[in-house]
Amino acid sequence: MKYSTASEIDKQHTGIPGFDLIAYGGLPKGRTTLLVGTAGSAKTVFSLQFLASGIMEYNQSAVFVTFEEMVEDIRHNVAGFGWTIKEWEAEGRWAFVDAAPRPLDDGEILGAFDLGALLARVENAVRRTGAKRVVLDSLGAIFTRLGDGTTLRNELLRISAALKTMGVTTVMTAERETEDGPLTRYGIEEFVADNVIILRNVKDNERRRRTCEILKFRGAYHQKGEFPFAILPGTGIQVIPLSAIELRQSSSDLRIPSGSTDLDEMCGGGFFRDSIVLVSGATGTGKTLMSTHFLNGGLKAGERCLLLAYEESRQQLFRNAQGWGVDFESAEKSGQLRVCCDYPEVASIEDHLINIKQIISDFKPDRLAIDSLSAIERISSERGFREFVIGLTSFIKHGEVAALFTSNTPTLMGGSSVTETHISSITDSIILLRYVELFGEISRGVMVLKMRGSHHDKEIREFNIDGDGMHIGRPFRNITGILAGRPQHFQASETERIEGLFIEPK
């Protein structure tokens, strides 16, 4: 929810995907923003992307003032993002002000640091290019050449005032020594700048997790809290604005087949067109089979289907589907089906979320199956995984894509999983698959635990798998504790035997 007033200052769009949503439009226009973070938190990438997006999307020229890195190194480092700085320089839309120290050059750093001369060079570059965006990277390099705290504060105020006079929107970067320590190295910068943004690169379960936080915007509203972001090749930074998600997705009464007539009957006529279904069970209970039937039901209806697999290879999936009478290979060749297989460990959970959203946007499926969420869960913290699930389900629902997710339970006999805890309130339907020990034999059971907006079968039914796929049989009548993973037989009464409520041993 955004609060706005008529007197709120104008915003300058950054062009960084996701960031302008949490900033309610971008950085306050004509003001200075301090960007702080430890080494590796992506301060330089953020600031360069701010300038590059200004040129590519808003036709606004840029000036980059470097106090540490060599200009040629910067040009080389951003080549992977597709930002053609050399071309922009030749066109007069990008200018470097090189203030990086060169100890090997005689006379280059002799004497006191001349801030007045620096500002004159910046002003000349702004006037020459007509720049609207300026970056100073980084303030720490300036401060090492100045003096005491009073001088630092006065000179920083001088820089900010001069840039405001030029009418440019400025980003200044500053290093932070630790993630949980003082905000900046000198403790002065954050009090002088109009706005402060914190970038973090925190170690989380043996992996690094990047987040950004808008600490303050003077005279402007913004989202509160930390937001995960990823750095993608060819794109740059992409922020995942979870708090900007709105409950405005439409709802459909249209039913679609699950791929199994028996399961459709248990669900009251099939799944809803825009529903998200969670299938939970131990390994071998038939989760992948159920997702195969789900996709096959879409293929038979002429729908476009997408399978994202994180535990089995394409060849395994195709072989298993063929064994159940489903031809995934032909469906993929025809363009009706797309299968993407990857190990979760190849990328961060934020990268996976952005990649999944991109695949969905490109392929535009009617049905989506993810096998399995538990595999993705193991590469993230509980908080990161929940954010992943919220972001993914919201995106899917806004696209009105029918989705089926699978989840592994921690024990062979069932029991709740961490994945279920995070996603159970978000999904529309939950189907549980369980092993059941029945008179010395292992059987499978299936139950529709939840189906939002519809009646459904409340019974736990036998679930068999053969060469034709899945078959749902009669309900278990003489066993309790199946869902808890502790099935127990009870003695049937004579009345129950007569009424047929007791399943005789085979």
N, C-alpha and C positions, 0 to 999 in steps of 0.2 A: 504494500500500500504506500503510495506516495503522497506526501503533504506538500502543497505548493501555495505560494502567495504571489500577488501581482508584483511585489517588489523583489522577488528572487532574481539573482543575477543570471545573465546568459551563460549557457554552457557551450564548450567547444568539443564537438565529437572527437573522440580519440581514434575511432576506426578499429579499435581492438575488440574482437568479437567477445561479447558477454560483459565487458567492463562498463560500457556505457549504460547498460541496464542497471547495474548496481550503483552507478554514479548518477542515475537519473538524468542522462543526457550527455555526460562527459565531464571534462575538467572546467572549472570556472574560467570563463573567458577573460583574457587580459591579465591574468594573475599568475603567481609563481606557485608551483607544486613541488614539494620536497618528496623525493622517492628514496626511501631508505631500505636497506637490507644487507645481509651478510654476503660474503663472497659466494657466487654461484646462485644467487636468488633471482637472477634475470633482470637486474636494473638496467643494464645497457640495452638488452633486447627490447624491453618495454619502451625505453625512450626512443630508440631507433625506429621501432614500429609506429610510435606516435607520429614521428616525422614522415615516415614512408607512407602511412595511410593518409596523411594530410595531402600529400602530393597526388597519390593514386586515386583517392576517392573524393577529395574536396578541392583539388587544384590550388592548394596552399603551399607556397614555397617554404623552405626550411633552412635553419642554420644549426650546425652541430659544433659545439665548442668542446674540444677534448683537452684534458689536462694530464692524461696518463697514457692512453694508447696512441700508437702511431696511426696516422690517417690511412696509410695503405693497409695496415692490419685490420682496421674497421671495415674497409671496403671488401677485403677478402673474407672476413668472418660472416658477413651478412649475405654472401652470394647464395648460400643454400636456401635463403628465404625468398629469393626472387626479387630482391630490392636492387634495382639497377642504379646505384648511386652515381657511377661514372657518367651514365647517360644524363641523369638529372643535373649533374654539375655542368656538363657541356651545354645543356639547354638553359642554364642560368636559374634553375629552380632549387638547387641545393648548394650550400656553401659550407666549407669547413673553416673553423678558426682554430688553428693548430697552436696550442699553448703547452704542449707536452714537453717536459724537460729533456734535453739531450746533453748529458754529461760529457760526451766525447767531442762536442762542438765547442771550439774555443770562443769564449765571450758570450755564449748563448745564455748562460744563467748567472752571469756576474752581477753583483749589486742586488739591491732590494727589488722585490717583485713589484712591478708597476701595474697596479690595477686600473689606473686611469687609461693607460695605453691599451690594456686589454678591452675595456669597455668601448673605446673608440673603434677598435677593430671589429667588435661585435656589431656596433651600430652601423658601421660601414657595410658589413655583410648583409645586415637586415635591409638596409636602404637599397643596396645593389640588387638583391634578389626579390625584394618586396615580400619578405618572409612574414608569416603570421605565427610560426611555431619555432621555438628555440629550445635547445637542450644544452645544459652544462654538465659535463661528466668528467670528474666528480669534484664535489666541494672539498673533500678531504685533501686533495692534491694542492688546492689553493691555500688551505689553512696551514699546511706545513711550511709555507713560505712567508706567512704573515707573522703575527706575534702573539701577544697575550690575549686573554678572553675578551677584553674590552675592544681591542682592535678587530678581532674576529667578528664580533657582533656589529660593529659600526660598518665594516666593509661589506658584510652580508646585507645589511640594510641598504647600503649604497648600490649593491648589485640589483636588489629587488626593485628599488625605486627607479633605477635607470631602465630596466627592462619594462616596467609598467609605462614609463614615458614613451617607449618605442611602440607600445600598443600590441605587444606579442603575448601569446600564451606560452609560458615557460615551464619546463621540467628540469629540476636540479637533482642530481643523484648524490647520495652520501652513504658511506659505509657504516655498517653496524658491526661491532666486534663479536657479539653473541646473540643468539635468538631470544634469550630471556633476560638480557642485560639492559643497559641504558639504550634509549632509542637511537641516539647518534653518538659518535665518538667524542664530540666536544660538548654536547649538551646544550648547544646554542641554536643550531639550525632549525629545529622544530618550532621554536618560539618566534622566529622571524618570518618563516614562510607562511603564506596564506593557507595552504593546504598541505596535508601530510598523508602519504600512502606508504604502507609497510608491505614489503615482499618478504616472504619467509620460505625457507628451504629446510624443513625439519625432517630429521630421521625418524621414520615411523615403521616399526616392525622390520628392521633391516633394509628399508627402502626410503628414499627421499620423497617427500610430499610437499609440493609447492602450493602456497596460498597467498592471497593478497587481501589487504584490509585497508579501507579508507578510514583513517583515524580522525581527520577533521577536514571540513570544507567551510571556510568562513563565508557566512551569508548564503549557504546553499545546502539543500538536503541531500542525503545519500543513504544507501543501505548500510546497516550495522553488521559487524561480525566478519569472520574470515570466509573467503571463497576459494575453492581449489582452482588451479589453472594448470594448463599443460603447454609445453613448447613443441610445436609440430613442424617438421620439415616442410618448406615451401609455403608455410602459413605464418608461423610465429606464435605469439602468445594467444591462447584462447581461454577465457575465464568461463567457469561453469556457475552461472548465477542462480543457485538453488532457491534463494528467497524470493526471486522474481517470478517463480512459477505461480500461476494463477489457476484456480479451480473453475475454468470456463469451458472445459471440453464438453462436446455434445454427447448425448446418450441415445443409443439406438435400441429399438424393440425387435429388430430383425434377428432371426436365429440362423446360425450356420451349422452345418454338420461337423461333429468332432472327428469323423472318420470311422466311427464305430456306432452302429445302430443301437447296440446294447447300452453304450455309454450315453448316447443321445437320450434314450429312454430314462436313464437314471438322472439326467440333468434337466428333465422336463421339456425335452424337445431340442436339445443342442445348446451350444454356447451363443451368447449374444455377440453381435457383429463387432462391438468395440470392447470386448471383455479381455481381461488378463487372467490367465489360468496358471496356477502353480500346481505341479505334479511332484509330490514328495514321496520318497521311498528309499529303501536300502539298495545297494548295488545288486543288479540282477532281478529286480522286481518288475521291470518292464517300462521304465521311464522313457528310455530312448524309443522303444516300440510304440508307446503311446504318442510321442511327438511325431514319429514316422506316420502313424495313422492320421494324425491331425493335419500334417502337410499333404498327405495323399488325398484327404477329403477336399482340400483346397484345389489340388491339381485336377481332380475329377470335375470340380465345379468351374474350371477355367480360370482360377485365380492365380495371381503371382505369389510365389512362396519363397521365403528366405529362411535358411537354416544357419545358425551360428553355433559351431561346435568347438568346445574347449577341452575335450577329453579323448576324442577319437579322430582318426585321420579320415580324409575323404574316401579312400579306398575301403576302409572298414565300414563306414556308414553306407556306402553304395552296396557292398557285399551283403551286409545284414538286411538292408531294405529289400534287396533282390530275393533273399531267402524268405521274406514274408510276402512276396508277390508284388512288391512296389519297385517300379523302374525309375530311380532317381537320375540315373545317368542320361537317359533319353530326355527327361524333363529339363535337365540342365542344358543339354545341347539345344533344345528348342527355345531356350530363353525364359521358360515359365518358372524355373527354379534356379536359385543361386545358393551355393553352399560355400561358406567361409570357415576354415579350420585354423586354429592357432592355439598355442599354449598360452595360458594367462601370464606366465612369467616373462614373456617377451616385451611387455610394456606395463606402464603404471595403470592403475584403475581409471584415472582421469583420461589417459590416452585411449583406453578401451572404450570409454563412454563416448568420447568425441568420434572415434572411428565407427562405432556402431550407428550413431546418429547420421554420420556421413553416408554410410552404406544404405541405410533406410531411405535417406533423401534421394540418393542416386537411383536405387532400384525400384522404390515405391511399391513395396509388397502389400498384398492384402492380408497375408498371414506371416507370422514370424515365430520361430521356435528357437529357444536358446537352451543348449544342453552342455554344461549345466551351470547354474548360478553358483553352486557350491565351489566349483573350480575357480571362478573369479574371486570368490570371497576369500580364498586363502592367500591372496596377494595384498590384502588391505587390512586396515584396522576396522573395528566395528563401525566407527563413525564414518570412515571413508566409504565402506560398503553400503551403509544406509543412504548416504548421499548419492552414491551411484544408482541405487535402486529407485530412489525418488526421482532423480533426473531422467532415468531411462523410461520409467512407467509414465511419467507426465508427457514426455515426448511422443511415446507410442499412442497414448490416448488422444492427444491433440491430432494425430494423424489418422485416427480411427482404424488402427491396425489390430486385428485379432492376434493375440500373442499367447504362447504357451512356454512357461519356464519350467525346468526340472531342477530338483534339489535333492541332494543325498542326505539321508539321516545318519547320525553318528554310529548307530549300532545296526547289526543285521536284522534284529527283530523289531526295529522301529524306534520310536521315541522322537521327541521334538528335536529340531536342529536349530542352529543359530540363524541360518538363512530364513527359516519359517518365522522366527521371532521378528526379523527385520521387515519381512515382506507380507506377512499374513494380513495385516490391516489394509494394505494397499491393493492387493489382488482382489478380483471380483469372484473368483472361484478357487477352491482348494480341493484337490483330489489326492487322497492318501493311498499308497500302495504298501502292503505289509506282507511279511512272511507269517504263515500260520502253521504250527505243528498240529497235525490232525491224525490221531491214532497211529503214530509212528511214521507218518509221512509229512513232508513239507509241501504245503499248498500256498497259494498266493491269495490275498484278499484286496479288494478295492472298495473305497467309500468316497462319496461326495460329501466332504465335511462342510463346505460352504458354497453357496451360489447366490450371489447378491441379486435381489430383484426377481427371484423366481423360486417356485417350489422345486424340490428335488428329492430323490430317494434317500432315506435316512439309514438304509441297511448296509451292512458290510457283506459284500458278495464275493463268491469264488471267482478267481481270475486265472484263466489258463492261457498258455502260449503254445502254439504249434506252428507248422509250416505255413498256415494261412494267416498268422498274426495272432491277435488277442481275441479272447472269447470270455464274456462275463456270464457266469452261471447263477445258481440259486444262492440265497443268503445263508450265512452261518447262523444256526439257531442254538447250538449247544456249547458255545465257547464265549468266554468273556475275557476282557483285558487285552484284546488284540491291538487297540490303538496305543496302549501303554507299553507294548512290547513284552507283555507277560500273559500270553493266552492260557486260559485254564478251562478245562471241561467241567460241566456241572451235570449232576444226575437228573435225567428227565423224569417227570412224573408220568403216570399212566395216561392221564388226560392229554399231555403233550404228545405222547406216542400215538394216541388214537387220532388226534387232530393233525398229525403230520408235521409237527413243529420241531421234531428231532431228526437230525441227519444220522442215519445208521452208519456204522463203520464200513469201509469198503472191504 
